[in-house]
Amino acid sequence: MAFASGCAATTCVLHTLKSGDHIVSCDDVYGGTNRYLRRYAVDKFNMTVDFVDLTNIEALKKALKPETRLLWIETPSNPTYKVCDVRAVVEAARSISKNITIVGDNTFATPYLQTYLDMGVDISYNSVSKYIGGHSDIIMGCLTLNNDNLFKDLDIASKSFGGCPGIFDCYLAVRGLKTIATRVKTATKNAYAIAKYLETHPLVDKVIYPGLKSFKYYDNVKKNQRGAGAMMGIYVKGGVD
């Protein structure tokens, strides 16, 4: 399912819920998602939201309730690069309730390097504006799923609130998909070389990159992904000045 932006895709998912429903989200979720959950799901629509560190399975289990209807995963997360064990998170959620829809934001990893649906997630979410588009000339979002009943709910929500993309934007997204394999593989190779170089640079305090063995969640990266991707964080010594 294609949308005019990633935020429109988020809105569509939230429009399948109702007042009183409970949502569990990773605690460092993308700012646009966090804003929508706090300002609209909670303040306007009378839902409840708990932000939880999904690398802590016991904390997740404690946060889940009988009225929980949505679990929002984002791994690697933006911008702190937390990587949870997706299969363990899904297993924990399903052990508490079978009625939870699980969404995975795949924007940082890309669908080329990580397949949420193969790990038990219901909806794979992508901001097409980033790696899928690949050329910084479109704003789009998409949802991928393989559940007919869930698709029907999302389809009627999408038709009702709008947020559909333009035809030319869809053309540009398809253009980007044709080269995503080459682009992601090359970007990943280059990112690893940069991260390894900066890891020992005298002016760098630390590098946060999923492909480094020093990365805190390196074992989870190997479980979830086919490659480390090209996103990284760099802490420079000496502060702002």
C-alpha positions in Angstrom: 0.0 0.0 0.0 1.4 3.4 -1.1 1.0 6.7 0.7 1.9 10.4 0.1 4.3 10.3 3.0 5.6 8.0 5.8 3.5 10.0 8.2 0.4 9.3 6.1 1.2 5.5 6.4 1.5 5.9 10.1 -1.9 7.7 10.2 -3.5 4.9 8.2 -2.4 2.3 10.7 -3.6 4.3 13.7 -7.0 4.8 12.0 -7.6 1.1 12.3 -7.7 1.5 16.1 -10.4 2.9 18.4 -10.7 5.0 21.5 -9.6 3.1 24.6 -7.1 0.9 22.7 -3.6 0.5 24.1 -0.4 0.9 22.0 3.2 -0.2 22.9 6.0 1.6 21.0 9.7 1.3 21.2 11.0 4.1 23.4 13.2 5.8 20.8 10.8 5.7 17.9 11.1 8.2 15.0 10.1 11.7 16.1 7.2 12.0 13.6 5.7 8.7 15.0 6.3 9.8 18.6 4.6 13.1 17.9 1.5 11.5 16.3 1.2 9.0 19.1 1.5 11.6 21.9 -0.5 14.5 20.3 -3.2 12.6 18.5 -3.5 9.0 19.6 -3.4 10.0 23.3 -4.5 13.7 23.4 -7.2 13.6 20.7 -8.3 10.0 20.3 -8.3 8.8 23.9 -5.9 5.9 23.3 -3.0 5.0 25.7 0.6 4.6 24.8 3.6 3.1 26.6 7.1 3.7 25.2 9.3 0.7 26.1 12.8 -0.4 25.5 12.2 -3.4 23.2 15.7 -4.7 23.8 14.4 -5.7 27.2 11.9 -8.5 26.7 10.7 -8.5 30.3 9.9 -4.8 30.2 7.9 -5.5 27.0 5.9 -8.3 28.7 5.1 -6.0 31.7 3.9 -3.2 29.4 1.5 -5.4 27.4 -2.2 -5.3 28.5 -5.4 -7.1 27.5 -6.4 -4.0 25.6 -3.1 -3.7 23.7 -3.9 -3.7 20.0 -0.7 -2.3 18.4 3.0 -2.9 18.9 5.3 -0.6 17.0 8.9 -1.8 16.4 11.6 0.3 14.8 15.0 -1.5 14.4 17.5 -0.1 13.9 15.9 2.9 15.5 16.2 6.5 14.4 18.3 8.2 15.7 19.8 6.1 18.5 20.4 2.8 16.6 18.8 0.4 19.0 18.4 -3.0 17.5 16.0 -5.4 19.2 15.7 -9.1 18.6 12.6 -9.0 16.3 11.7 -12.7 16.6 12.0 -12.6 20.4 9.8 -9.4 20.6 7.1 -11.0 18.3 7.2 -14.2 20.4 6.8 -12.3 23.6 3.9 -10.2 22.2 2.0 -13.3 20.9 2.5 -15.1 24.2 0.5 -12.3 25.9 -2.2 -11.7 23.2 -3.1 -13.0 19.8 -5.0 -9.7 19.0 -2.0 -7.4 18.7 -1.1 -6.0 15.3 2.7 -5.7 15.1 4.3 -3.0 12.9 8.0 -2.8 12.0 9.5 0.4 10.7 12.1 -0.8 8.2 13.3 2.6 7.0 16.9 2.4 8.3 17.5 -1.2 7.5 15.7 -1.2 4.1 13.6 -4.1 2.7 16.7 -5.2 0.9 18.5 -6.0 4.2 15.7 -6.9 6.5 12.4 -8.7 5.9 10.0 -8.1 8.8 7.2 -10.4 7.5 9.6 -13.4 7.6 10.1 -12.7 11.3 6.4 -12.7 12.2 5.6 -9.0 12.0 2.2 -8.1 10.5 3.1 -4.9 8.7 6.4 -3.7 7.3 6.5 0.1 7.2 8.9 2.1 5.0 9.5 5.8 4.3 9.9 5.5 0.6 11.6 9.0 0.6 14.8 7.4 1.8 16.4 4.3 0.4 13.6 3.0 -1.8 13.2 6.4 -3.6 17.0 6.8 -3.5 17.3 10.1 -5.3 15.9 12.7 -2.8 13.1 13.7 -5.1 10.0 12.1 -3.7 8.1 12.0 -0.4 6.2 8.8 0.0 5.5 5.9 2.5 4.4 2.4 2.1 3.0 -0.6 4.1 3.6 -4.2 3.1 1.6 -7.0 4.6 0.2 -10.5 3.8 -3.0 -10.6 5.9 -6.2 -10.1 3.9 -8.4 -9.0 6.8 -5.8 -6.5 8.0 -5.5 -5.2 4.4 -9.2 -4.6 4.2 -9.1 -2.5 7.4 -6.1 -0.5 6.1 -7.6 -0.1 2.7 -10.9 1.5 3.9 -8.9 3.7 6.3 -6.7 4.9 3.5 -9.6 5.6 1.2 -11.4 7.5 4.0 -8.7 9.9 5.2 -6.8 10.3 2.0 -3.0 10.4 1.9 -2.7 8.7 -1.4 0.4 9.4 -3.5 0.5 11.0 -6.9 1.0 9.0 -10.1 4.4 10.5 -10.9 5.7 9.9 -7.4 4.8 6.2 -7.8 6.7 6.2 -11.1 9.8 7.6 -9.3 9.5 5.1 -6.5 9.5 2.2 -9.0 12.5 3.8 -10.7 14.3 3.8 -7.3 13.4 0.1 -6.6 15.2 -1.0 -9.8 18.5 0.1 -8.3 18.0 -0.4 -4.6 20.2 -3.6 -4.5 23.2 -1.9 -6.1 22.8 1.3 -4.0 22.3 -0.5 -0.6 25.2 -2.9 -1.2 27.6 -0.1 -2.2 26.5 2.2 0.6 26.9 -0.6 3.2 30.4 -1.4 1.9 31.4 2.3 2.1 29.8 2.8 5.5 31.7 -0.1 7.0 35.0 1.3 5.7 34.2 4.7 7.1 33.1 3.3 10.4 36.2 1.2 10.8 38.4 4.2 10.0 36.6 6.6 12.4 36.5 4.0 15.2 40.2 4.5 15.9 40.4 8.2 14.9 41.9 10.4 17.7 39.2 13.0 17.4 36.3 10.5 17.6 35.0 9.3 20.9 32.9 6.4 19.5 31.1 5.2 16.4 27.7 3.7 16.5 27.4 1.4 13.5 25.5 -1.9 13.3 28.3 -3.6 11.3 31.0 -3.1 14.0 31.7 -5.9 16.5 31.9 -3.1 19.1 28.2 -2.2 18.4 26.1 -2.9 21.5 23.4 -4.8 19.6 25.7 -6.6 17.1 24.3 -10.0 17.9 20.7 -8.8 17.2 21.9 -7.3 13.9 23.1 -10.7 12.8 19.8 -12.3 13.8 17.6 -9.7 11.9 19.5 -8.4 9.0 21.4 -9.6 5.9 23.7 -6.6 6.1 24.5 -3.7 8.5 23.2 -0.9 6.2 24.8 2.6 5.8 23.5 4.6 8.8 25.8 5.5 11.6 26.2 7.8 14.5 29.5 9.5 15.4 30.5 11.1 18.8 33.2 13.7 18.4 35.6 14.4 21.2 35.7 17.8 22.8 32.0 18.7 22.7 30.3 21.3 20.6 33.3 23.7 20.5 
